[in-house]
């Protein structure tokens, strides 16, 4: 029974720490390049032409591709940091 209470305590500590981490991330401004991409996606299509070329969907320009890669890398780094914190919390609770 005490081990389940310990596990619950560890789980609640991890939950609390993750909430703190992600609250900080949500409050941070987006990098300029990523913000420009978001602005482009939010803007109405100025061409008035909603059809795609015969060759397939429009290719994203370099800035969009770079912003996408940057966002994916930031997401991976956040996930890696989360995993390290969880492992550290687990190690701290076991010994």
Order of alpha helices (4+ residues) and beta strands (2+ residues): alpha-alpha-alpha
